[in-house]
Amino acid sequence: MILEAVMLQVKQGMEKEYEEAFQEASKIISSMPGYITHELQRCMEVKGKYLLLVKWETLEDHTIGFRQSKEYQEWKKQLHHFYDPFPTVEHFENVPL
């Protein structure tokens, strides 16, 4: 399992609209092969800042299966116009303790 982590900055004044659009777009990502779960967290200190966490079975499920799919094009259409600056996506793996 891998964790995709994305810090998102939504354009000022568009937060409510973004959250509604994200709820609708969640149907897209949750239908993808290899998807496990996701959550969107709203920052309490910085208005318009969010943290998106998505668990995937493999890195390729995200980078190839989702990002190279027609469904991703719809995800982009619904969400990418809200971001400024455009976010950096990072992937993490669990450290066994």
Phi and psi restraints in degrees (range 20) as a CNS / XPLOR table:
assign (resid 1 and name C) (resid 2 and name N)
       (resid 2 and name CA) (resid 2 and name C) 1.0 -123.5 20.0 2
assign (resid 2 and name N) (resid 2 and name CA)
       (resid 2 and name C) (resid 3 and name N) 1.0 157.6 20.0 2
assign (resid 2 and name C) (resid 3 and name N)
       (resid 3 and name CA) (resid 3 and name C) 1.0 -116.1 20.0 2
assign (resid 3 and name N) (resid 3 and name CA)
       (resid 3 and name C) (resid 4 and name N) 1.0 121.2 20.0 2
assign (resid 3 and name C) (resid 4 and name N)
       (resid 4 and name CA) (resid 4 and name C) 1.0 -90.0 20.0 2
assign (resid 4 and name N) (resid 4 and name CA)
       (resid 4 and name C) (resid 5 and name N) 1.0 129.1 20.0 2
assign (resid 4 and name C) (resid 5 and name N)
       (resid 5 and name CA) (resid 5 and name C) 1.0 -127.1 20.0 2
assign (resid 5 and name N) (resid 5 and name CA)
       (resid 5 and name C) (resid 6 and name N) 1.0 128.9 20.0 2
assign (resid 5 and name C) (resid 6 and name N)
       (resid 6 and name CA) (resid 6 and name C) 1.0 -136.8 20.0 2
assign (resid 6 and name N) (resid 6 and name CA)
       (resid 6 and name C) (resid 7 and name N) 1.0 121.9 20.0 2
assign (resid 6 and name C) (resid 7 and name N)
       (resid 7 and name CA) (resid 7 and name C) 1.0 -88.5 20.0 2
assign (resid 7 and name N) (resid 7 and name CA)
       (resid 7 and name C) (resid 8 and name N) 1.0 123.8 20.0 2
assign (resid 7 and name C) (resid 8 and name N)
       (resid 8 and name CA) (resid 8 and name C) 1.0 -115.4 20.0 2
assign (resid 8 and name N) (resid 8 and name CA)
       (resid 8 and name C) (resid 9 and name N) 1.0 135.5 20.0 2
assign (resid 8 and name C) (resid 9 and name N)
       (resid 9 and name CA) (resid 9 and name C) 1.0 -116.3 20.0 2
assign (resid 9 and name N) (resid 9 and name CA)
       (resid 9 and name C) (resid 10 and name N) 1.0 115.1 20.0 2
assign (resid 9 and name C) (resid 10 and name N)
       (resid 10 and name CA) (resid 10 and name C) 1.0 -91.2 20.0 2
assign (resid 10 and name N) (resid 10 and name CA)
       (resid 10 and name C) (resid 11 and name N) 1.0 141.1 20.0 2
assign (resid 10 and name C) (resid 11 and name N)
       (resid 11 and name CA) (resid 11 and name C) 1.0 -56.0 20.0 2
assign (resid 11 and name N) (resid 11 and name CA)
       (resid 11 and name C) (resid 12 and name N) 1.0 141.5 20.0 2
assign (resid 11 and name C) (resid 12 and name N)
       (resid 12 and name CA) (resid 12 and name C) 1.0 -54.7 20.0 2
assign (resid 12 and name N) (resid 12 and name CA)
       (resid 12 and name C) (resid 13 and name N) 1.0 133.4 20.0 2
assign (resid 12 and name C) (resid 13 and name N)
       (resid 13 and name CA) (resid 13 and name C) 1.0 84.3 20.0 2
assign (resid 13 and name N) (resid 13 and name CA)
       (resid 13 and name C) (resid 14 and name N) 1.0 -1.8 20.0 2
assign (resid 13 and name C) (resid 14 and name N)
       (resid 14 and name CA) (resid 14 and name C) 1.0 -108.9 20.0 2
assign (resid 14 and name N) (resid 14 and name CA)
       (resid 14 and name C) (resid 15 and name N) 1.0 10.3 20.0 2
assign (resid 14 and name C) (resid 15 and name N)
       (resid 15 and name CA) (resid 15 and name C) 1.0 -61.1 20.0 2
assign (resid 15 and name N) (resid 15 and name CA)
       (resid 15 and name C) (resid 16 and name N) 1.0 -47.3 20.0 2
assign (resid 15 and name C) (resid 16 and name N)
       (resid 16 and name CA) (resid 16 and name C) 1.0 -63.7 20.0 2
assign (resid 16 and name N) (resid 16 and name CA)
       (resid 16 and name C) (resid 17 and name N) 1.0 -45.9 20.0 2
assign (resid 16 and name C) (resid 17 and name N)
       (resid 17 and name CA) (resid 17 and name C) 1.0 -61.6 20.0 2
assign (resid 17 and name N) (resid 17 and name CA)
       (resid 17 and name C) (resid 18 and name N) 1.0 -40.2 20.0 2
assign (resid 17 and name C) (resid 18 and name N)
       (resid 18 and name CA) (resid 18 and name C) 1.0 -62.1 20.0 2
assign (resid 18 and name N) (resid 18 and name CA)
       (resid 18 and name C) (resid 19 and name N) 1.0 -47.8 20.0 2
assign (resid 18 and name C) (resid 19 and name N)
       (resid 19 and name CA) (resid 19 and name C) 1.0 -60.9 20.0 2
assign (resid 19 and name N) (resid 19 and name CA)
       (resid 19 and name C) (resid 20 and name N) 1.0 -37.7 20.0 2
assign (resid 19 and name C) (resid 20 and name N)
       (resid 20 and name CA) (resid 20 and name C) 1.0 -66.6 20.0 2
assign (resid 20 and name N) (resid 20 and name CA)
       (resid 20 and name C) (resid 21 and name N) 1.0 -43.9 20.0 2
assign (resid 20 and name C) (resid 21 and name N)
       (resid 21 and name CA) (resid 21 and name C) 1.0 -65.0 20.0 2
assign (resid 21 and name N) (resid 21 and name CA)
       (resid 21 and name C) (resid 22 and name N) 1.0 -38.9 20.0 2
assign (resid 21 and name C) (resid 22 and name N)
       (resid 22 and name CA) (resid 22 and name C) 1.0 -64.5 20.0 2
assign (resid 22 and name N) (resid 22 and name CA)
       (resid 22 and name C) (resid 23 and name N) 1.0 -40.5 20.0 2
assign (resid 22 and name C) (resid 23 and name N)
       (resid 23 and name CA) (resid 23 and name C) 1.0 -59.5 20.0 2
assign (resid 23 and name N) (resid 23 and name CA)
       (resid 23 and name C) (resid 24 and name N) 1.0 -41.6 20.0 2
assign (resid 23 and name C) (resid 24 and name N)
       (resid 24 and name CA) (resid 24 and name C) 1.0 -68.9 20.0 2
assign (resid 24 and name N) (resid 24 and name CA)
       (resid 24 and name C) (resid 25 and name N) 1.0 -43.5 20.0 2
assign (resid 24 and name C) (resid 25 and name N)
       (resid 25 and name CA) (resid 25 and name C) 1.0 -67.7 20.0 2
assign (resid 25 and name N) (resid 25 and name CA)
       (resid 25 and name C) (resid 26 and name N) 1.0 -21.6 20.0 2
assign (resid 25 and name C) (resid 26 and name N)
       (resid 26 and name CA) (resid 26 and name C) 1.0 -58.7 20.0 2
assign (resid 26 and name N) (resid 26 and name CA)
       (resid 26 and name C) (resid 27 and name N) 1.0 -28.4 20.0 2
assign (resid 26 and name C) (resid 27 and name N)
       (resid 27 and name CA) (resid 27 and name C) 1.0 -63.1 20.0 2
assign (resid 27 and name N) (resid 27 and name CA)
       (resid 27 and name C) (resid 28 and name N) 1.0 -32.4 20.0 2
assign (resid 27 and name C) (resid 28 and name N)
       (resid 28 and name CA) (resid 28 and name C) 1.0 -68.9 20.0 2
assign (resid 28 and name N) (resid 28 and name CA)
       (resid 28 and name C) (resid 29 and name N) 1.0 -56.4 20.0 2
assign (resid 28 and name C) (resid 29 and name N)
       (resid 29 and name CA) (resid 29 and name C) 1.0 -64.7 20.0 2
assign (resid 29 and name N) (resid 29 and name CA)
       (resid 29 and name C) (resid 30 and name N) 1.0 -37.6 20.0 2
assign (resid 29 and name C) (resid 30 and name N)
       (resid 30 and name CA) (resid 30 and name C) 1.0 -71.1 20.0 2
assign (resid 30 and name N) (resid 30 and name CA)
       (resid 30 and name C) (resid 31 and name N) 1.0 -11.0 20.0 2
assign (resid 30 and name C) (resid 31 and name N)
       (resid 31 and name CA) (resid 31 and name C) 1.0 -93.2 20.0 2
assign (resid 31 and name N) (resid 31 and name CA)
       (resid 31 and name C) (resid 32 and name N) 1.0 -2.8 20.0 2
assign (resid 31 and name C) (resid 32 and name N)
       (resid 32 and name CA) (resid 32 and name C) 1.0 -82.4 20.0 2
assign (resid 32 and name N) (resid 32 and name CA)
       (resid 32 and name C) (resid 33 and name N) 1.0 144.0 20.0 2
assign (resid 32 and name C) (resid 33 and name N)
       (resid 33 and name CA) (resid 33 and name C) 1.0 -59.4 20.0 2
assign (resid 33 and name N) (resid 33 and name CA)
       (resid 33 and name C) (resid 34 and name N) 1.0 137.3 20.0 2
assign (resid 33 and name C) (resid 34 and name N)
       (resid 34 and name CA) (resid 34 and name C) 1.0 87.8 20.0 2
assign (resid 34 and name N) (resid 34 and name CA)
       (resid 34 and name C) (resid 35 and name N) 1.0 -10.9 20.0 2
assign (resid 34 and name C) (resid 35 and name N)
       (resid 35 and name CA) (resid 35 and name C) 1.0 -68.7 20.0 2
assign (resid 35 and name N) (resid 35 and name CA)
       (resid 35 and name C) (resid 36 and name N) 1.0 137.6 20.0 2
assign (resid 35 and name C) (resid 36 and name N)
       (resid 36 and name CA) (resid 36 and name C) 1.0 -110.8 20.0 2
assign (resid 36 and name N) (resid 36 and name CA)
       (resid 36 and name C) (resid 37 and name N) 1.0 -58.7 20.0 2
assign (resid 36 and name C) (resid 37 and name N)
       (resid 37 and name CA) (resid 37 and name C) 1.0 -164.1 20.0 2
assign (resid 37 and name N) (resid 37 and name CA)
       (resid 37 and name C) (resid 38 and name N) 1.0 163.9 20.0 2
assign (resid 37 and name C) (resid 38 and name N)
       (resid 38 and name CA) (resid 38 and name C) 1.0 -150.1 20.0 2
assign (resid 38 and name N) (resid 38 and name CA)
       (resid 38 and name C) (resid 39 and name N) 1.0 160.2 20.0 2
assign (resid 38 and name C) (resid 39 and name N)
       (resid 39 and name CA) (resid 39 and name C) 1.0 -150.1 20.0 2
assign (resid 39 and name N) (resid 39 and name CA)
       (resid 39 and name C) (resid 40 and name N) 1.0 150.0 20.0 2
assign (resid 39 and name C) (resid 40 and name N)
       (resid 40 and name CA) (resid 40 and name C) 1.0 -118.5 20.0 2
assign (resid 40 and name N) (resid 40 and name CA)
       (resid 40 and name C) (resid 41 and name N) 1.0 124.9 20.0 2
assign (resid 40 and name C) (resid 41 and name N)
       (resid 41 and name CA) (resid 41 and name C) 1.0 -111.6 20.0 2
assign (resid 41 and name N) (resid 41 and name CA)
       (resid 41 and name C) (resid 42 and name N) 1.0 135.0 20.0 2
assign (resid 41 and name C) (resid 42 and name N)
       (resid 42 and name CA) (resid 42 and name C) 1.0 -96.2 20.0 2
assign (resid 42 and name N) (resid 42 and name CA)
       (resid 42 and name C) (resid 43 and name N) 1.0 129.9 20.0 2
assign (resid 42 and name C) (resid 43 and name N)
       (resid 43 and name CA) (resid 43 and name C) 1.0 -68.9 20.0 2
assign (resid 43 and name N) (resid 43 and name CA)
       (resid 43 and name C) (resid 44 and name N) 1.0 136.4 20.0 2
assign (resid 43 and name C) (resid 44 and name N)
       (resid 44 and name CA) (resid 44 and name C) 1.0 -84.5 20.0 2
assign (resid 44 and name N) (resid 44 and name CA)
       (resid 44 and name C) (resid 45 and name N) 1.0 -23.9 20.0 2
assign (resid 44 and name C) (resid 45 and name N)
       (resid 45 and name CA) (resid 45 and name C) 1.0 -94.3 20.0 2
assign (resid 45 and name N) (resid 45 and name CA)
       (resid 45 and name C) (resid 46 and name N) 1.0 -31.4 20.0 2
assign (resid 45 and name C) (resid 46 and name N)
       (resid 46 and name CA) (resid 46 and name C) 1.0 -120.4 20.0 2
assign (resid 46 and name N) (resid 46 and name CA)
       (resid 46 and name C) (resid 47 and name N) 1.0 114.3 20.0 2
assign (resid 46 and name C) (resid 47 and name N)
       (resid 47 and name CA) (resid 47 and name C) 1.0 -62.3 20.0 2
assign (resid 47 and name N) (resid 47 and name CA)
       (resid 47 and name C) (resid 48 and name N) 1.0 132.9 20.0 2
assign (resid 47 and name C) (resid 48 and name N)
       (resid 48 and name CA) (resid 48 and name C) 1.0 86.8 20.0 2
assign (resid 48 and name N) (resid 48 and name CA)
       (resid 48 and name C) (resid 49 and name N) 1.0 -0.5 20.0 2
assign (resid 48 and name C) (resid 49 and name N)
       (resid 49 and name CA) (resid 49 and name C) 1.0 -98.6 20.0 2
assign (resid 49 and name N) (resid 49 and name CA)
       (resid 49 and name C) (resid 50 and name N) 1.0 133.2 20.0 2
assign (resid 49 and name C) (resid 50 and name N)
       (resid 50 and name CA) (resid 50 and name C) 1.0 -134.2 20.0 2
assign (resid 50 and name N) (resid 50 and name CA)
       (resid 50 and name C) (resid 51 and name N) 1.0 157.4 20.0 2
assign (resid 50 and name C) (resid 51 and name N)
       (resid 51 and name CA) (resid 51 and name C) 1.0 -122.5 20.0 2
assign (resid 51 and name N) (resid 51 and name CA)
       (resid 51 and name C) (resid 52 and name N) 1.0 121.4 20.0 2
assign (resid 51 and name C) (resid 52 and name N)
       (resid 52 and name CA) (resid 52 and name C) 1.0 -103.0 20.0 2
assign (resid 52 and name N) (resid 52 and name CA)
       (resid 52 and name C) (resid 53 and name N) 1.0 126.4 20.0 2
assign (resid 52 and name C) (resid 53 and name N)
       (resid 53 and name CA) (resid 53 and name C) 1.0 -121.5 20.0 2
assign (resid 53 and name N) (resid 53 and name CA)
       (resid 53 and name C) (resid 54 and name N) 1.0 124.2 20.0 2
assign (resid 53 and name C) (resid 54 and name N)
       (resid 54 and name CA) (resid 54 and name C) 1.0 -128.4 20.0 2
assign (resid 54 and name N) (resid 54 and name CA)
       (resid 54 and name C) (resid 55 and name N) 1.0 130.1 20.0 2
assign (resid 54 and name C) (resid 55 and name N)
       (resid 55 and name CA) (resid 55 and name C) 1.0 -99.6 20.0 2
assign (resid 55 and name N) (resid 55 and name CA)
       (resid 55 and name C) (resid 56 and name N) 1.0 130.2 20.0 2
assign (resid 55 and name C) (resid 56 and name N)
       (resid 56 and name CA) (resid 56 and name C) 1.0 -123.0 20.0 2
assign (resid 56 and name N) (resid 56 and name CA)
       (resid 56 and name C) (resid 57 and name N) 1.0 153.0 20.0 2
assign (resid 56 and name C) (resid 57 and name N)
       (resid 57 and name CA) (resid 57 and name C) 1.0 -65.0 20.0 2
assign (resid 57 and name N) (resid 57 and name CA)
       (resid 57 and name C) (resid 58 and name N) 1.0 -43.3 20.0 2
assign (resid 57 and name C) (resid 58 and name N)
       (resid 58 and name CA) (resid 58 and name C) 1.0 -137.7 20.0 2
assign (resid 58 and name N) (resid 58 and name CA)
       (resid 58 and name C) (resid 59 and name N) 1.0 161.4 20.0 2
assign (resid 58 and name C) (resid 59 and name N)
       (resid 59 and name CA) (resid 59 and name C) 1.0 -59.1 20.0 2
assign (resid 59 and name N) (resid 59 and name CA)
       (resid 59 and name C) (resid 60 and name N) 1.0 -41.4 20.0 2
assign (resid 59 and name C) (resid 60 and name N)
       (resid 60 and name CA) (resid 60 and name C) 1.0 -65.9 20.0 2
assign (resid 60 and name N) (resid 60 and name CA)
       (resid 60 and name C) (resid 61 and name N) 1.0 -28.6 20.0 2
assign (resid 60 and name C) (resid 61 and name N)
       (resid 61 and name CA) (resid 61 and name C) 1.0 -59.0 20.0 2
assign (resid 61 and name N) (resid 61 and name CA)
       (resid 61 and name C) (resid 62 and name N) 1.0 -34.5 20.0 2
assign (resid 61 and name C) (resid 62 and name N)
       (resid 62 and name CA) (resid 62 and name C) 1.0 -85.2 20.0 2
assign (resid 62 and name N) (resid 62 and name CA)
       (resid 62 and name C) (resid 63 and name N) 1.0 -55.7 20.0 2
assign (resid 62 and name C) (resid 63 and name N)
       (resid 63 and name CA) (resid 63 and name C) 1.0 -70.4 20.0 2
assign (resid 63 and name N) (resid 63 and name CA)
       (resid 63 and name C) (resid 64 and name N) 1.0 -29.8 20.0 2
assign (resid 63 and name C) (resid 64 and name N)
       (resid 64 and name CA) (resid 64 and name C) 1.0 -109.2 20.0 2
assign (resid 64 and name N) (resid 64 and name CA)
       (resid 64 and name C) (resid 65 and name N) 1.0 -57.7 20.0 2
assign (resid 64 and name C) (resid 65 and name N)
       (resid 65 and name CA) (resid 65 and name C) 1.0 -58.1 20.0 2
assign (resid 65 and name N) (resid 65 and name CA)
       (resid 65 and name C) (resid 66 and name N) 1.0 -43.7 20.0 2
assign (resid 65 and name C) (resid 66 and name N)
       (resid 66 and name CA) (resid 66 and name C) 1.0 -91.0 20.0 2
assign (resid 66 and name N) (resid 66 and name CA)
       (resid 66 and name C) (resid 67 and name N) 1.0 -54.1 20.0 2
assign (resid 66 and name C) (resid 67 and name N)
       (resid 67 and name CA) (resid 67 and name C) 1.0 -65.3 20.0 2
assign (resid 67 and name N) (resid 67 and name CA)
       (resid 67 and name C) (resid 68 and name N) 1.0 -21.3 20.0 2
assign (resid 67 and name C) (resid 68 and name N)
       (resid 68 and name CA) (resid 68 and name C) 1.0 -105.4 20.0 2
assign (resid 68 and name N) (resid 68 and name CA)
       (resid 68 and name C) (resid 69 and name N) 1.0 15.8 20.0 2
assign (resid 68 and name C) (resid 69 and name N)
       (resid 69 and name CA) (resid 69 and name C) 1.0 -98.4 20.0 2
assign (resid 69 and name N) (resid 69 and name CA)
       (resid 69 and name C) (resid 70 and name N) 1.0 162.6 20.0 2
assign (resid 69 and name C) (resid 70 and name N)
       (resid 70 and name CA) (resid 70 and name C) 1.0 -67.5 20.0 2
assign (resid 70 and name N) (resid 70 and name CA)
       (resid 70 and name C) (resid 71 and name N) 1.0 -29.6 20.0 2
assign (resid 70 and name C) (resid 71 and name N)
       (resid 71 and name CA) (resid 71 and name C) 1.0 -63.1 20.0 2
assign (resid 71 and name N) (resid 71 and name CA)
       (resid 71 and name C) (resid 72 and name N) 1.0 -34.5 20.0 2
assign (resid 71 and name C) (resid 72 and name N)
       (resid 72 and name CA) (resid 72 and name C) 1.0 -64.7 20.0 2
assign (resid 72 and name N) (resid 72 and name CA)
       (resid 72 and name C) (resid 73 and name N) 1.0 -34.2 20.0 2
assign (resid 72 and name C) (resid 73 and name N)
       (resid 73 and name CA) (resid 73 and name C) 1.0 -61.5 20.0 2
assign (resid 73 and name N) (resid 73 and name CA)
       (resid 73 and name C) (resid 74 and name N) 1.0 -38.4 20.0 2
assign (resid 73 and name C) (resid 74 and name N)
       (resid 74 and name CA) (resid 74 and name C) 1.0 -70.2 20.0 2
assign (resid 74 and name N) (resid 74 and name CA)
       (resid 74 and name C) (resid 75 and name N) 1.0 -39.7 20.0 2
assign (resid 74 and name C) (resid 75 and name N)
       (resid 75 and name CA) (resid 75 and name C) 1.0 -56.5 20.0 2
assign (resid 75 and name N) (resid 75 and name CA)
       (resid 75 and name C) (resid 76 and name N) 1.0 -48.8 20.0 2
assign (resid 75 and name C) (resid 76 and name N)
       (resid 76 and name CA) (resid 76 and name C) 1.0 -58.8 20.0 2
assign (resid 76 and name N) (resid 76 and name CA)
       (resid 76 and name C) (resid 77 and name N) 1.0 -46.0 20.0 2
assign (resid 76 and name C) (resid 77 and name N)
       (resid 77 and name CA) (resid 77 and name C) 1.0 -59.6 20.0 2
assign (resid 77 and name N) (resid 77 and name CA)
       (resid 77 and name C) (resid 78 and name N) 1.0 -39.4 20.0 2
assign (resid 77 and name C) (resid 78 and name N)
       (resid 78 and name CA) (resid 78 and name C) 1.0 -78.4 20.0 2
assign (resid 78 and name N) (resid 78 and name CA)
       (resid 78 and name C) (resid 79 and name N) 1.0 -30.1 20.0 2
assign (resid 78 and name C) (resid 79 and name N)
       (resid 79 and name CA) (resid 79 and name C) 1.0 -120.5 20.0 2
assign (resid 79 and name N) (resid 79 and name CA)
       (resid 79 and name C) (resid 80 and name N) 1.0 -32.4 20.0 2
assign (resid 79 and name C) (resid 80 and name N)
       (resid 80 and name CA) (resid 80 and name C) 1.0 -65.0 20.0 2
assign (resid 80 and name N) (resid 80 and name CA)
       (resid 80 and name C) (resid 81 and name N) 1.0 -24.7 20.0 2
assign (resid 80 and name C) (resid 81 and name N)
       (resid 81 and name CA) (resid 81 and name C) 1.0 -72.2 20.0 2
assign (resid 81 and name N) (resid 81 and name CA)
       (resid 81 and name C) (resid 82 and name N) 1.0 -10.1 20.0 2
assign (resid 81 and name C) (resid 82 and name N)
       (resid 82 and name CA) (resid 82 and name C) 1.0 -81.6 20.0 2
assign (resid 82 and name N) (resid 82 and name CA)
       (resid 82 and name C) (resid 83 and name N) 1.0 -19.4 20.0 2
assign (resid 82 and name C) (resid 83 and name N)
       (resid 83 and name CA) (resid 83 and name C) 1.0 -92.1 20.0 2
assign (resid 83 and name N) (resid 83 and name CA)
       (resid 83 and name C) (resid 84 and name N) 1.0 135.7 20.0 2
assign (resid 83 and name C) (resid 84 and name N)
       (resid 84 and name CA) (resid 84 and name C) 1.0 -157.6 20.0 2
assign (resid 84 and name N) (resid 84 and name CA)
       (resid 84 and name C) (resid 85 and name N) 1.0 108.8 20.0 2
assign (resid 84 and name C) (resid 85 and name N)
       (resid 85 and name CA) (resid 85 and name C) 1.0 -78.4 20.0 2
assign (resid 85 and name N) (resid 85 and name CA)
       (resid 85 and name C) (resid 86 and name N) 1.0 171.0 20.0 2
assign (resid 85 and name C) (resid 86 and name N)
       (resid 86 and name CA) (resid 86 and name C) 1.0 -69.4 20.0 2
assign (resid 86 and name N) (resid 86 and name CA)
       (resid 86 and name C) (resid 87 and name N) 1.0 135.3 20.0 2
assign (resid 86 and name C) (resid 87 and name N)
       (resid 87 and name CA) (resid 87 and name C) 1.0 -74.6 20.0 2
assign (resid 87 and name N) (resid 87 and name CA)
       (resid 87 and name C) (resid 88 and name N) 1.0 156.8 20.0 2
assign (resid 87 and name C) (resid 88 and name N)
       (resid 88 and name CA) (resid 88 and name C) 1.0 -100.4 20.0 2
assign (resid 88 and name N) (resid 88 and name CA)
       (resid 88 and name C) (resid 89 and name N) 1.0 131.0 20.0 2
assign (resid 88 and name C) (resid 89 and name N)
       (resid 89 and name CA) (resid 89 and name C) 1.0 -97.9 20.0 2
assign (resid 89 and name N) (resid 89 and name CA)
       (resid 89 and name C) (resid 90 and name N) 1.0 132.9 20.0 2
assign (resid 89 and name C) (resid 90 and name N)
       (resid 90 and name CA) (resid 90 and name C) 1.0 -127.2 20.0 2
assign (resid 90 and name N) (resid 90 and name CA)
       (resid 90 and name C) (resid 91 and name N) 1.0 152.3 20.0 2
assign (resid 90 and name C) (resid 91 and name N)
       (resid 91 and name CA) (resid 91 and name C) 1.0 -120.8 20.0 2
assign (resid 91 and name N) (resid 91 and name CA)
       (resid 91 and name C) (resid 92 and name N) 1.0 141.0 20.0 2
assign (resid 91 and name C) (resid 92 and name N)
       (resid 92 and name CA) (resid 92 and name C) 1.0 -130.2 20.0 2
assign (resid 92 and name N) (resid 92 and name CA)
       (resid 92 and name C) (resid 93 and name N) 1.0 150.5 20.0 2
assign (resid 92 and name C) (resid 93 and name N)
       (resid 93 and name CA) (resid 93 and name C) 1.0 -122.8 20.0 2
assign (resid 93 and name N) (resid 93 and name CA)
       (resid 93 and name C) (resid 94 and name N) 1.0 150.9 20.0 2
assign (resid 93 and name C) (resid 94 and name N)
       (resid 94 and name CA) (resid 94 and name C) 1.0 -65.9 20.0 2
assign (resid 94 and name N) (resid 94 and name CA)
       (resid 94 and name C) (resid 95 and name N) 1.0 140.6 20.0 2
assign (resid 94 and name C) (resid 95 and name N)
       (resid 95 and name CA) (resid 95 and name C) 1.0 -100.0 20.0 2
assign (resid 95 and name N) (resid 95 and name CA)
       (resid 95 and name C) (resid 96 and name N) 1.0 113.6 20.0 2
assign (resid 95 and name C) (resid 96 and name N)
       (resid 96 and name CA) (resid 96 and name C) 1.0 -65.1 20.0 2
assign (resid 96 and name N) (resid 96 and name CA)
       (resid 96 and name C) (resid 97 and name N) 1.0 132.0 20.0 2
